[in-house]
Amino acid sequence: MGSDLIPGINPAAEPSGTGCAECLEGGGWWVHLRRCAECGHIGCCNSSPAQHASSHAGKSGHQVITSFEPGENWFYDFSTDEFLRGPKLADPQSRPETQPVPAPADKVPANWQELIHS
């Protein structure tokens, strides 16, 4: 590991997909997407009903995430509760811009705004 690498960030790890892995598997939906900076797992944000990104961090020990939203470029460390700067990760950098928010469109209930965490 070179001195320029940040622990918990693997620039070569590719995203696991274009949506929350667990929501897609279980028929759920999400508001925004987060990417594990260590393994590339795509999970839903803490505003989403299932909060799979933070769940992944707790189960895997992978504490650094980055946004998987178009135009957002930030990293967050769950262990320190701090935002940080990080390197460019393997492409793609975000979900497809054509993907709606929230998504997937056919799974989002009409009252979705009442179901999110603030």
Backbone atoms as SQL, in Angstrom:
CREATE TABLE atoms (id INTEGER PRIMARY KEY, chain TEXT, resi INTEGER, resn TEXT, atom TEXT, x REAL, y REAL, z REAL);
INSERT INTO atoms VALUES
  (1, 'A', 1, 'MET', 'N', 0.855, -1.185, 0.000),
  (2, 'A', 1, 'MET', 'CA', 0.000, 0.000, 0.000),
  (3, 'A', 1, 'MET', 'C', 0.891, 1.235, 0.000),
  (4, 'A', 2, 'GLY', 'N', 0.707, 2.083, -1.022),
  (5, 'A', 2, 'GLY', 'CA', 1.512, 3.295, -1.126),
  (6, 'A', 2, 'GLY', 'C', 1.068, 4.344, -0.128),
  (7, 'A', 3, 'SER', 'N', 1.938, 5.285, 0.142),
  (8, 'A', 3, 'SER', 'CA', 1.636, 6.318, 1.128),
  (9, 'A', 3, 'SER', 'C', 0.534, 7.265, 0.654),
  (10, 'A', 4, 'ASP', 'N', 0.245, 7.272, -0.671),
  (11, 'A', 4, 'ASP', 'CA', -0.793, 8.144, -1.193),
  (12, 'A', 4, 'ASP', 'C', -2.185, 7.534, -1.083),
  (13, 'A', 5, 'LEU', 'N', -2.273, 6.292, -0.660),
  (14, 'A', 5, 'LEU', 'CA', -3.565, 5.632, -0.527),
  (15, 'A', 5, 'LEU', 'C', -4.164, 5.905, 0.848),
  (16, 'A', 6, 'ILE', 'N', -5.474, 6.080, 0.865),
  (17, 'A', 6, 'ILE', 'CA', -6.192, 6.335, 2.109),
  (18, 'A', 6, 'ILE', 'C', -6.786, 5.015, 2.588),
  (19, 'A', 7, 'PRO', 'N', -6.561, 4.632, 3.838),
  (20, 'A', 7, 'PRO', 'CA', -7.146, 3.387, 4.333),
  (21, 'A', 7, 'PRO', 'C', -8.659, 3.378, 4.142),
  (22, 'A', 8, 'GLY', 'N', -9.180, 2.263, 3.632),
  (23, 'A', 8, 'GLY', 'CA', -10.615, 2.143, 3.408),
  (24, 'A', 8, 'GLY', 'C', -11.065, 2.595, 2.035),
  (25, 'A', 9, 'ILE', 'N', -10.137, 3.056, 1.205),
  (26, 'A', 9, 'ILE', 'CA', -10.478, 3.464, -0.153),
  (27, 'A', 9, 'ILE', 'C', -9.650, 2.655, -1.133),
  (28, 'A', 10, 'ASN', 'N', -10.341, 1.953, -2.021),
  (29, 'A', 10, 'ASN', 'CA', -9.697, 1.167, -3.058),
  (30, 'A', 10, 'ASN', 'C', -10.107, 1.747, -4.409),
  (31, 'A', 11, 'PRO', 'N', -9.263, 2.579, -5.035),
  (32, 'A', 11, 'PRO', 'CA', -9.626, 3.222, -6.292),
  (33, 'A', 11, 'PRO', 'C', -9.962, 2.246, -7.420),
  (34, 'A', 12, 'ALA', 'N', -9.505, 1.006, -7.334),
  (35, 'A', 12, 'ALA', 'CA', -9.746, 0.030, -8.396),
  (36, 'A', 12, 'ALA', 'C', -11.077, -0.704, -8.261),
  (37, 'A', 13, 'ALA', 'N', -11.725, -0.627, -7.102),
  (38, 'A', 13, 'ALA', 'CA', -12.983, -1.357, -6.879),
  (39, 'A', 13, 'ALA', 'C', -14.096, -0.761, -7.735),
  (40, 'A', 14, 'GLU', 'N', -14.694, -1.580, -8.570),
  (41, 'A', 14, 'GLU', 'CA', -15.768, -1.132, -9.450),
  (42, 'A', 14, 'GLU', 'C', -17.108, -1.185, -8.725),
  (43, 'A', 15, 'PRO', 'N', -18.049, -0.320, -9.098),
  (44, 'A', 15, 'PRO', 'CA', -19.380, -0.338, -8.477),
  (45, 'A', 15, 'PRO', 'C', -20.074, -1.685, -8.711),
  (46, 'A', 16, 'SER', 'N', -20.865, -2.108, -7.746),
  (47, 'A', 16, 'SER', 'CA', -21.570, -3.390, -7.848),
  (48, 'A', 16, 'SER', 'C', -22.743, -3.339, -8.816),
  (49, 'A', 17, 'GLY', 'N', -23.137, -2.152, -9.243),
  (50, 'A', 17, 'GLY', 'CA', -24.249, -2.001, -10.173),
  (51, 'A', 17, 'GLY', 'C', -24.661, -0.548, -10.253),
  (52, 'A', 18, 'THR', 'N', -25.874, -0.298, -10.740),
  (53, 'A', 18, 'THR', 'CA', -26.350, 1.077, -10.883),
  (54, 'A', 18, 'THR', 'C', -27.475, 1.405, -9.913),
  (55, 'A', 19, 'GLY', 'N', -27.784, 0.468, -9.008),
  (56, 'A', 19, 'GLY', 'CA', -28.808, 0.684, -8.003),
  (57, 'A', 19, 'GLY', 'C', -28.433, -0.023, -6.722),
  (58, 'A', 20, 'CYS', 'N', -29.199, 0.205, -5.678),
  (59, 'A', 20, 'CYS', 'CA', -28.935, -0.444, -4.391),
  (60, 'A', 20, 'CYS', 'C', -29.066, -1.959, -4.553),
  (61, 'A', 21, 'ALA', 'N', -27.992, -2.660, -4.270),
  (62, 'A', 21, 'ALA', 'CA', -27.963, -4.110, -4.467),
  (63, 'A', 21, 'ALA', 'C', -29.075, -4.819, -3.693),
  (64, 'A', 22, 'GLU', 'N', -29.239, -4.484, -2.425),
  (65, 'A', 22, 'GLU', 'CA', -30.240, -5.162, -1.591),
  (66, 'A', 22, 'GLU', 'C', -31.667, -4.765, -1.976),
  (67, 'A', 23, 'CYS', 'N', -31.890, -3.495, -2.296),
  (68, 'A', 23, 'CYS', 'CA', -33.237, -3.069, -2.704),
  (69, 'A', 23, 'CYS', 'C', -33.644, -3.759, -3.998),
  (70, 'A', 24, 'LEU', 'N', -32.717, -3.853, -4.943),
  (71, 'A', 24, 'LEU', 'CA', -33.029, -4.523, -6.208),
  (72, 'A', 24, 'LEU', 'C', -33.342, -5.997, -5.977),
  (73, 'A', 25, 'GLU', 'N', -32.584, -6.624, -5.097),
  (74, 'A', 25, 'GLU', 'CA', -32.791, -8.045, -4.796),
  (75, 'A', 25, 'GLU', 'C', -34.116, -8.278, -4.082),
  (76, 'A', 26, 'GLY', 'N', -34.486, -7.357, -3.189),
  (77, 'A', 26, 'GLY', 'CA', -35.671, -7.562, -2.369),
  (78, 'A', 26, 'GLY', 'C', -36.910, -6.801, -2.800),
  (79, 'A', 27, 'GLY', 'N', -36.848, -6.079, -3.913),
  (80, 'A', 27, 'GLY', 'CA', -38.013, -5.349, -4.387),
  (81, 'A', 27, 'GLY', 'C', -38.232, -4.012, -3.712),
  (82, 'A', 28, 'GLY', 'N', -37.196, -3.455, -3.088),
  (83, 'A', 28, 'GLY', 'CA', -37.314, -2.172, -2.400),
  (84, 'A', 28, 'GLY', 'C', -37.018, -0.998, -3.314),
  (85, 'A', 29, 'TRP', 'N', -36.903, 0.159, -2.704),
  (86, 'A', 29, 'TRP', 'CA', -36.621, 1.398, -3.443),
  (87, 'A', 29, 'TRP', 'C', -35.721, 2.279, -2.603),
  (88, 'A', 30, 'TRP', 'N', -35.121, 3.289, -3.242),
  (89, 'A', 30, 'TRP', 'CA', -34.173, 4.156, -2.570),
  (90, 'A', 30, 'TRP', 'C', -34.361, 5.598, -2.998),
  (91, 'A', 31, 'VAL', 'N', -33.773, 6.493, -2.188),
  (92, 'A', 31, 'VAL', 'CA', -33.782, 7.913, -2.505),
  (93, 'A', 31, 'VAL', 'C', -32.483, 8.263, -3.241),
  (94, 'A', 32, 'HIS', 'N', -31.346, 8.097, -2.561),
  (95, 'A', 32, 'HIS', 'CA', -30.037, 8.360, -3.168),
  (96, 'A', 32, 'HIS', 'C', -29.141, 7.150, -2.955),
  (97, 'A', 33, 'LEU', 'N', -28.087, 7.095, -3.754),
  (98, 'A', 33, 'LEU', 'CA', -27.182, 5.954, -3.705),
  (99, 'A', 33, 'LEU', 'C', -25.818, 6.336, -3.155),
  (100, 'A', 34, 'ARG', 'N', -25.227, 5.394, -2.433),
  (101, 'A', 34, 'ARG', 'CA', -23.889, 5.542, -1.875),
  (102, 'A', 34, 'ARG', 'C', -23.043, 4.350, -2.306),
  (103, 'A', 35, 'ARG', 'N', -21.768, 4.596, -2.480),
  (104, 'A', 35, 'ARG', 'CA', -20.831, 3.574, -2.948),
  (105, 'A', 35, 'ARG', 'C', -19.793, 3.311, -1.876),
  (106, 'A', 36, 'CYS', 'N', -19.597, 2.058, -1.542),
  (107, 'A', 36, 'CYS', 'CA', -18.535, 1.698, -0.613),
  (108, 'A', 36, 'CYS', 'C', -17.206, 1.969, -1.301),
  (109, 'A', 37, 'ALA', 'N', -16.377, 2.783, -0.674),
  (110, 'A', 37, 'ALA', 'CA', -15.100, 3.162, -1.274),
  (111, 'A', 37, 'ALA', 'C', -14.079, 2.035, -1.210),
  (112, 'A', 38, 'GLU', 'N', -14.375, 0.995, -0.440),
  (113, 'A', 38, 'GLU', 'CA', -13.432, -0.117, -0.327),
  (114, 'A', 38, 'GLU', 'C', -13.736, -1.248, -1.301),
  (115, 'A', 39, 'CYS', 'N', -15.016, -1.630, -1.430),
  (116, 'A', 39, 'CYS', 'CA', -15.355, -2.781, -2.279),
  (117, 'A', 39, 'CYS', 'C', -16.282, -2.451, -3.447),
  (118, 'A', 40, 'GLY', 'N', -16.855, -1.247, -3.494),
  (119, 'A', 40, 'GLY', 'CA', -17.719, -0.863, -4.594),
  (120, 'A', 40, 'GLY', 'C', -19.192, -1.168, -4.402),
  (121, 'A', 41, 'HIS', 'N', -19.565, -1.740, -3.262),
  (122, 'A', 41, 'HIS', 'CA', -20.972, -2.058, -2.998),
  (123, 'A', 41, 'HIS', 'C', -21.827, -0.798, -3.123),
  (124, 'A', 42, 'ILE', 'N', -22.924, -0.884, -3.873),
  (125, 'A', 42, 'ILE', 'CA', -23.854, 0.224, -3.998),
  (126, 'A', 42, 'ILE', 'C', -25.020, -0.039, -3.054),
  (127, 'A', 43, 'GLY', 'N', -25.257, 0.921, -2.162),
  (128, 'A', 43, 'GLY', 'CA', -26.347, 0.822, -1.197),
  (129, 'A', 43, 'GLY', 'C', -27.115, 2.127, -1.151),
  (130, 'A', 44, 'CYS', 'N', -28.282, 2.078, -0.546),
  (131, 'A', 44, 'CYS', 'CA', -29.120, 3.280, -0.450),
  (132, 'A', 44, 'CYS', 'C', -28.716, 4.130, 0.757),
  (133, 'A', 45, 'CYS', 'N', -28.993, 5.420, 0.656),
  (134, 'A', 45, 'CYS', 'CA', -28.600, 6.402, 1.669),
  (135, 'A', 45, 'CYS', 'C', -29.424, 6.265, 2.949),
  (136, 'A', 46, 'ASN', 'N', -29.049, 7.017, 3.964),
  (137, 'A', 46, 'ASN', 'CA', -29.749, 6.965, 5.245),
  (138, 'A', 46, 'ASN', 'C', -31.108, 7.645, 5.225),
  (139, 'A', 47, 'SER', 'N', -31.439, 8.380, 4.161),
  (140, 'A', 47, 'SER', 'CA', -32.805, 8.897, 4.007),
  (141, 'A', 47, 'SER', 'C', -33.731, 7.826, 3.464),
  (142, 'A', 48, 'SER', 'N', -33.184, 6.837, 2.797),
  (143, 'A', 48, 'SER', 'CA', -33.961, 5.745, 2.216),
  (144, 'A', 48, 'SER', 'C', -34.514, 4.850, 3.323),
  (145, 'A', 49, 'PRO', 'N', -35.647, 4.189, 3.071),
  (146, 'A', 49, 'PRO', 'CA', -36.250, 3.357, 4.117),
  (147, 'A', 49, 'PRO', 'C', -35.324, 2.280, 4.686),
  (148, 'A', 50, 'ALA', 'N', -34.530, 1.630, 3.846),
  (149, 'A', 50, 'ALA', 'CA', -33.732, 0.495, 4.321),
  (150, 'A', 50, 'ALA', 'C', -32.308, 0.841, 4.738),
  (151, 'A', 51, 'GLN', 'N', -31.772, 1.967, 4.343),
  (152, 'A', 51, 'GLN', 'CA', -30.448, 2.433, 4.757),
  (153, 'A', 51, 'GLN', 'C', -29.356, 1.369, 4.558),
  (154, 'A', 52, 'HIS', 'N', -29.309, 0.797, 3.366),
  (155, 'A', 52, 'HIS', 'CA', -28.386, -0.310, 3.107),
  (156, 'A', 52, 'HIS', 'C', -26.914, 0.084, 3.072),
  (157, 'A', 53, 'ALA', 'N', -26.576, 1.328, 2.722),
  (158, 'A', 53, 'ALA', 'CA', -25.158, 1.715, 2.699),
  (159, 'A', 53, 'ALA', 'C', -24.557, 1.677, 4.103),
  (160, 'A', 54, 'SER', 'N', -25.262, 2.250, 5.076),
  (161, 'A', 54, 'SER', 'CA', -24.719, 2.220, 6.444),
  (162, 'A', 54, 'SER', 'C', -24.787, 0.813, 7.024),
  (163, 'A', 55, 'SER', 'N', -25.779, 0.039, 6.628),
  (164, 'A', 55, 'SER', 'CA', -25.855, -1.358, 7.059),
  (165, 'A', 55, 'SER', 'C', -24.647, -2.141, 6.535),
  (166, 'A', 56, 'HIS', 'N', -24.291, -1.914, 5.275),
  (167, 'A', 56, 'HIS', 'CA', -23.114, -2.563, 4.695),
  (168, 'A', 56, 'HIS', 'C', -21.857, -2.185, 5.474),
  (169, 'A', 57, 'ALA', 'N', -21.726, -0.920, 5.829),
  (170, 'A', 57, 'ALA', 'CA', -20.560, -0.470, 6.594),
  (171, 'A', 57, 'ALA', 'C', -20.485, -1.190, 7.938),
  (172, 'A', 58, 'GLY', 'N', -21.624, -1.330, 8.597),
  (173, 'A', 58, 'GLY', 'CA', -21.648, -2.001, 9.892),
  (174, 'A', 58, 'GLY', 'C', -21.319, -3.480, 9.806),
  (175, 'A', 59, 'LYS', 'N', -21.830, -4.140, 8.781),
  (176, 'A', 59, 'LYS', 'CA', -21.608, -5.590, 8.637),
  (177, 'A', 59, 'LYS', 'C', -20.229, -5.923, 8.088),
  (178, 'A', 60, 'SER', 'N', -19.717, -5.103, 7.175),
  (179, 'A', 60, 'SER', 'CA', -18.464, -5.420, 6.497),
  (180, 'A', 60, 'SER', 'C', -17.237, -4.810, 7.168),
  (181, 'A', 61, 'GLY', 'N', -17.463, -3.740, 7.938),
  (182, 'A', 61, 'GLY', 'CA', -16.334, -3.005, 8.498),
  (183, 'A', 61, 'GLY', 'C', -15.765, -1.982, 7.528),
  (184, 'A', 62, 'HIS', 'N', -16.349, -1.879, 6.344),
  (185, 'A', 62, 'HIS', 'CA', -15.918, -0.886, 5.352),
  (186, 'A', 62, 'HIS', 'C', -16.554, 0.448, 5.732),
  (187, 'A', 63, 'GLN', 'N', -15.771, 1.349, 6.262),
  (188, 'A', 63, 'GLN', 'CA', -16.303, 2.556, 6.890),
  (189, 'A', 63, 'GLN', 'C', -16.372, 3.798, 6.007),
  (190, 'A', 64, 'VAL', 'N', -15.794, 3.757, 4.808),
  (191, 'A', 64, 'VAL', 'CA', -15.775, 4.939, 3.954),
  (192, 'A', 64, 'VAL', 'C', -16.710, 4.739, 2.767),
  (193, 'A', 65, 'ILE', 'N', -17.582, 5.722, 2.557),
  (194, 'A', 65, 'ILE', 'CA', -18.476, 5.709, 1.407),
  (195, 'A', 65, 'ILE', 'C', -18.254, 6.976, 0.587),
  (196, 'A', 66, 'THR', 'N', -18.780, 6.955, -0.620),
  (197, 'A', 66, 'THR', 'CA', -18.800, 8.139, -1.464),
  (198, 'A', 66, 'THR', 'C', -20.178, 8.211, -2.101),
  (199, 'A', 67, 'SER', 'N', -20.550, 9.379, -2.548),
  (200, 'A', 67, 'SER', 'CA', -21.823, 9.524, -3.228),
  (201, 'A', 67, 'SER', 'C', -21.774, 8.789, -4.560),
  (202, 'A', 68, 'PHE', 'N', -22.902, 8.225, -4.968),
  (203, 'A', 68, 'PHE', 'CA', -23.028, 7.614, -6.290),
  (204, 'A', 68, 'PHE', 'C', -24.100, 8.363, -7.075),
  (205, 'A', 69, 'GLU', 'N', -24.180, 9.669, -6.779),
  (206, 'A', 69, 'GLU', 'CA', -25.133, 10.557, -7.438),
  (207, 'A', 69, 'GLU', 'C', -24.385, 11.449, -8.435),
  (208, 'A', 70, 'PRO', 'N', -24.994, 11.712, -9.590),
  (209, 'A', 70, 'PRO', 'CA', -24.336, 12.566, -10.593),
  (210, 'A', 70, 'PRO', 'C', -23.972, 13.935, -10.015),
  (211, 'A', 71, 'GLY', 'N', -22.762, 14.378, -10.305),
  (212, 'A', 71, 'GLY', 'CA', -22.312, 15.699, -9.891),
  (213, 'A', 71, 'GLY', 'C', -21.853, 15.819, -8.453),
  (214, 'A', 72, 'GLU', 'N', -21.945, 14.756, -7.672),
  (215, 'A', 72, 'GLU', 'CA', -21.498, 14.797, -6.277),
  (216, 'A', 72, 'GLU', 'C', -20.144, 14.113, -6.156),
  (217, 'A', 73, 'ASN', 'N', -19.238, 14.741, -5.433),
  (218, 'A', 73, 'ASN', 'CA', -17.886, 14.221, -5.293),
  (219, 'A', 73, 'ASN', 'C', -17.426, 14.389, -3.854),
  (220, 'A', 74, 'TRP', 'N', -17.897, 13.527, -2.964),
  (221, 'A', 74, 'TRP', 'CA', -17.496, 13.579, -1.569),
  (222, 'A', 74, 'TRP', 'C', -17.355, 12.172, -1.015),
  (223, 'A', 75, 'PHE', 'N', -16.565, 12.059, 0.041),
  (224, 'A', 75, 'PHE', 'CA', -16.375, 10.815, 0.776),
  (225, 'A', 75, 'PHE', 'C', -16.788, 11.078, 2.219),
  (226, 'A', 76, 'TYR', 'N', -17.248, 10.036, 2.883),
  (227, 'A', 76, 'TYR', 'CA', -17.660, 10.151, 4.280),
  (228, 'A', 76, 'TYR', 'C', -17.149, 8.921, 5.022),
  (229, 'A', 77, 'ASP', 'N', -16.625, 9.135, 6.209),
  (230, 'A', 77, 'ASP', 'CA', -16.091, 8.057, 7.038),
  (231, 'A', 77, 'ASP', 'C', -17.037, 7.849, 8.222),
  (232, 'A', 78, 'PHE', 'N', -17.719, 6.713, 8.243),
  (233, 'A', 78, 'PHE', 'CA', -18.642, 6.410, 9.341),
  (234, 'A', 78, 'PHE', 'C', -17.918, 6.341, 10.684),
  (235, 'A', 79, 'SER', 'N', -16.664, 5.877, 10.685),
  (236, 'A', 79, 'SER', 'CA', -15.952, 5.691, 11.959),
  (237, 'A', 79, 'SER', 'C', -15.579, 7.011, 12.619),
  (238, 'A', 80, 'THR', 'N', -15.386, 8.059, 11.836),
  (239, 'A', 80, 'THR', 'CA', -15.013, 9.362, 12.398),
  (240, 'A', 80, 'THR', 'C', -16.135, 10.383, 12.285),
  (241, 'A', 81, 'ASP', 'N', -17.202, 10.030, 11.553),
  (242, 'A', 81, 'ASP', 'CA', -18.327, 10.941, 11.312),
  (243, 'A', 81, 'ASP', 'C', -17.848, 12.223, 10.631),
  (244, 'A', 82, 'GLU', 'N', -16.917, 12.061, 9.676),
  (245, 'A', 82, 'GLU', 'CA', -16.344, 13.215, 8.985),
  (246, 'A', 82, 'GLU', 'C', -16.346, 13.009, 7.473),
  (247, 'A', 83, 'PHE', 'N', -16.503, 14.118, 6.762),
  (248, 'A', 83, 'PHE', 'CA', -16.339, 14.104, 5.317),
  (249, 'A', 83, 'PHE', 'C', -14.859, 14.249, 5.008),
  (250, 'A', 84, 'LEU', 'N', -14.405, 13.662, 3.899),
  (251, 'A', 84, 'LEU', 'CA', -13.012, 13.755, 3.507),
  (252, 'A', 84, 'LEU', 'C', -12.891, 13.780, 1.997),
  (253, 'A', 85, 'ARG', 'N', -11.714, 14.114, 1.538),
  (254, 'A', 85, 'ARG', 'CA', -11.424, 14.098, 0.114),
  (255, 'A', 85, 'ARG', 'C', -10.784, 12.759, -0.210),
  (256, 'A', 86, 'GLY', 'N', -11.073, 12.282, -1.406),
  (257, 'A', 86, 'GLY', 'CA', -10.506, 11.017, -1.816),
  (258, 'A', 86, 'GLY', 'C', -10.179, 11.019, -3.290),
  (259, 'A', 87, 'PRO', 'N', -9.568, 9.949, -3.753),
  (260, 'A', 87, 'PRO', 'CA', -9.157, 9.855, -5.150),
  (261, 'A', 87, 'PRO', 'C', -10.338, 9.515, -6.060),
  (262, 'A', 88, 'LYS', 'N', -10.121, 9.647, -7.352),
  (263, 'A', 88, 'LYS', 'CA', -11.115, 9.201, -8.321),
  (264, 'A', 88, 'LYS', 'C', -11.159, 7.678, -8.258),
  (265, 'A', 89, 'LEU', 'N', -12.360, 7.137, -8.218),
  (266, 'A', 89, 'LEU', 'CA', -12.553, 5.690, -8.183),
  (267, 'A', 89, 'LEU', 'C', -12.811, 5.165, -9.593),
  (268, 'A', 90, 'ALA', 'N', -12.816, 3.850, -9.727),
  (269, 'A', 90, 'ALA', 'CA', -13.095, 3.218, -11.019),
  (270, 'A', 90, 'ALA', 'C', -14.471, 3.652, -11.525),
  (271, 'A', 91, 'ASP', 'N', -14.581, 3.842, -12.812),
  (272, 'A', 91, 'ASP', 'CA', -15.856, 4.218, -13.421),
  (273, 'A', 91, 'ASP', 'C', -16.852, 3.067, -13.373),
  (274, 'A', 92, 'PRO', 'N', -18.142, 3.395, -13.417),
  (275, 'A', 92, 'PRO', 'CA', -18.734, 4.717, -13.501),
  (276, 'A', 92, 'PRO', 'C', -18.707, 5.440, -12.156),
  (277, 'A', 93, 'GLN', 'N', -18.750, 6.768, -12.217),
  (278, 'A', 93, 'GLN', 'CA', -18.674, 7.604, -11.027),
  (279, 'A', 93, 'GLN', 'C', -20.024, 7.783, -10.348),
  (280, 'A', 94, 'SER', 'N', -21.113, 7.506, -11.073),
  (281, 'A', 94, 'SER', 'CA', -22.449, 7.708, -10.513),
  (282, 'A', 94, 'SER', 'C', -23.459, 6.800, -11.209),
  (283, 'A', 95, 'ARG', 'N', -24.649, 6.794, -10.646),
  (284, 'A', 95, 'ARG', 'CA', -25.761, 6.111, -11.298),
  (285, 'A', 95, 'ARG', 'C', -26.015, 6.812, -12.626),
  (286, 'A', 96, 'PRO', 'N', -26.747, 6.171, -13.546),
  (287, 'A', 96, 'PRO', 'CA', -27.076, 6.853, -14.804),
  (288, 'A', 96, 'PRO', 'C', -27.910, 8.112, -14.530),
  (289, 'A', 97, 'GLU', 'N', -27.601, 9.192, -15.213),
  (290, 'A', 97, 'GLU', 'CA', -28.346, 10.435, -15.019),
  (291, 'A', 97, 'GLU', 'C', -29.817, 10.290, -15.396),
  (292, 'A', 98, 'THR', 'N', -30.136, 9.323, -16.235),
  (293, 'A', 98, 'THR', 'CA', -31.522, 9.090, -16.649),
  (294, 'A', 98, 'THR', 'C', -32.327, 8.340, -15.593),
  (295, 'A', 99, 'GLN', 'N', -31.652, 7.786, -14.592),
  (296, 'A', 99, 'GLN', 'CA', -32.347, 7.053, -13.523),
  (297, 'A', 99, 'GLN', 'C', -33.097, 8.046, -12.643),
  (298, 'A', 100, 'PRO', 'N', -34.382, 7.814, -12.384),
  (299, 'A', 100, 'PRO', 'CA', -35.141, 8.771, -11.572),
  (300, 'A', 100, 'PRO', 'C', -34.727, 8.753, -10.102),
  (301, 'A', 101, 'VAL', 'N', -35.142, 9.772, -9.389),
  (302, 'A', 101, 'VAL', 'CA', -34.943, 9.862, -7.939),
  (303, 'A', 101, 'VAL', 'C', -36.300, 10.178, -7.334),
  (304, 'A', 102, 'PRO', 'N', -36.813, 9.355, -6.454),
  (305, 'A', 102, 'PRO', 'CA', -36.296, 8.064, -6.021),
  (306, 'A', 102, 'PRO', 'C', -36.465, 7.000, -7.115),
  (307, 'A', 103, 'ALA', 'N', -35.913, 5.823, -6.868),
  (308, 'A', 103, 'ALA', 'CA', -35.919, 4.750, -7.858),
  (309, 'A', 103, 'ALA', 'C', -35.963, 3.392, -7.150),
  (310, 'A', 104, 'PRO', 'N', -36.205, 2.325, -7.890),
  (311, 'A', 104, 'PRO', 'CA', -36.707, 2.273, -9.253),
  (312, 'A', 104, 'PRO', 'C', -38.166, 2.746, -9.324),
  (313, 'A', 105, 'ALA', 'N', -38.492, 3.425, -10.395),
  (314, 'A', 105, 'ALA', 'CA', -39.787, 4.101, -10.524),
  (315, 'A', 105, 'ALA', 'C', -40.973, 3.184, -10.255),
  (316, 'A', 106, 'ASP', 'N', -40.884, 1.933, -10.681),
  (317, 'A', 106, 'ASP', 'CA', -42.019, 1.015, -10.506),
  (318, 'A', 106, 'ASP', 'C', -42.152, 0.470, -9.089),
  (319, 'A', 107, 'LYS', 'N', -41.209, 0.776, -8.217),
  (320, 'A', 107, 'LYS', 'CA', -41.250, 0.297, -6.821),
  (321, 'A', 107, 'LYS', 'C', -41.539, 1.409, -5.813),
  (322, 'A', 108, 'VAL', 'N', -41.468, 2.668, -6.246),
  (323, 'A', 108, 'VAL', 'CA', -41.626, 3.799, -5.336),
  (324, 'A', 108, 'VAL', 'C', -43.114, 4.034, -5.055),
  (325, 'A', 109, 'PRO', 'N', -43.515, 3.971, -3.775),
  (326, 'A', 109, 'PRO', 'CA', -44.925, 4.202, -3.448),
  (327, 'A', 109, 'PRO', 'C', -45.311, 5.674, -3.603),
  (328, 'A', 110, 'ALA', 'N', -46.585, 5.913, -3.812),
  (329, 'A', 110, 'ALA', 'CA', -47.082, 7.277, -4.002),
  (330, 'A', 110, 'ALA', 'C', -46.769, 8.170, -2.804),
  (331, 'A', 111, 'ASN', 'N', -46.749, 7.614, -1.611),
  (332, 'A', 111, 'ASN', 'CA', -46.491, 8.390, -0.388),
  (333, 'A', 111, 'ASN', 'C', -45.030, 8.309, 0.051),
  (334, 'A', 112, 'TRP', 'N', -44.122, 8.162, -0.885),
  (335, 'A', 112, 'TRP', 'CA', -42.711, 7.938, -0.558),
  (336, 'A', 112, 'TRP', 'C', -42.128, 9.018, 0.347),
  (337, 'A', 113, 'GLN', 'N', -42.576, 10.267, 0.193),
  (338, 'A', 113, 'GLN', 'CA', -42.018, 11.358, 1.005),
  (339, 'A', 113, 'GLN', 'C', -42.334, 11.188, 2.486),
  (340, 'A', 114, 'GLU', 'N', -43.411, 10.486, 2.801),
  (341, 'A', 114, 'GLU', 'CA', -43.761, 10.216, 4.194),
  (342, 'A', 114, 'GLU', 'C', -42.947, 9.075, 4.780),
  (343, 'A', 115, 'LEU', 'N', -42.271, 8.312, 3.930),
  (344, 'A', 115, 'LEU', 'CA', -41.566, 7.108, 4.362),
  (345, 'A', 115, 'LEU', 'C', -40.059, 7.284, 4.503),
  (346, 'A', 116, 'ILE', 'N', -39.546, 8.446, 4.101),
  (347, 'A', 116, 'ILE', 'CA', -38.093, 8.629, 4.176),
  (348, 'A', 116, 'ILE', 'C', -37.666, 9.104, 5.572),
  (349, 'A', 117, 'HIS', 'N', -36.407, 8.866, 5.864),
  (350, 'A', 117, 'HIS', 'CA', -35.800, 9.313, 7.130),
  (351, 'A', 117, 'HIS', 'C', -35.210, 10.693, 6.906),
  (352, 'A', 118, 'SER', 'N', -35.372, 11.574, 7.862),
  (353, 'A', 118, 'SER', 'CA', -34.787, 12.910, 7.695),
  (354, 'A', 118, 'SER', 'C', -33.536, 13.069, 8.510);
